[in-house]
């Protein structure tokens, strides 16, 4: 993809966040990586979504050094850098403080797989990180935030579980392009809402049987997949 096309996609993807009620004010961002060119395109810090353009979006190298754009990049850029380096399969990252996902993050709880909606997109529970230590909080905070995410994913395939809750903070999702990452963020918020309601209705609820979870996940993922992600949105044209 041409770098200008990537900028345009990142601008449009950021503007999807308020459309799906995933953010208030400027409480979130979408970033994407061009691994061949070694650059990251990300929303500038504090930029209102309706003012975001190809001309004012931030472009940095893989160390976070600004290459293009009149404004500073998102303060979450170092988190993106850590994740892009740790998870080479991912091409885009979304961060939000969406209401229901953040409730689970503030509670410090994984989101259990209670049903097939969850299983269609996330394999098993959506993990929540541990609380950060005082040393991490008072150190290189954003880098350490990325590090606790990577730590939580030891033994977990980030493509099978394309999202995480950072304890007391919010949600991050990722994908094969910006539309995939935004899609996973929308789905995560709905799963979080459903899971909260499920636990309120039945505090003794158990996770969905493993056989049913695996069946639903495998319909859309892996070599035997036969059910297209037909709700993927505009990004589906990029997958054909």
Secondary structure as UniProt FT lines:
FT   HELIX           3..19
FT   TURN            20..21
FT   TURN            25..26
FT   STRAND          28..34
FT   TURN            35..38
FT   STRAND          39..42
FT   TURN            45..46
FT   HELIX           49..51
FT   TURN            54..56
FT   STRAND          58..61
FT   TURN            62..63
FT   STRAND          66..68
FT   TURN            75..76
FT   HELIX           77..86
FT   TURN            88..89
FT   STRAND          92..96
FT   HELIX           99..107
FT   HELIX           116..119
FT   TURN            120..121
FT   HELIX           134..138
FT   HELIX           141..152
FT   TURN            153..155
FT   TURN            158..160
FT   STRAND          163..166
FT   TURN            167..169
FT   STRAND          170..175
FT   HELIX           178..201
FT   TURN            203..204
FT   HELIX           210..220
FT   TURN            223..224
FT   TURN            230..231
FT   HELIX           234..239
//
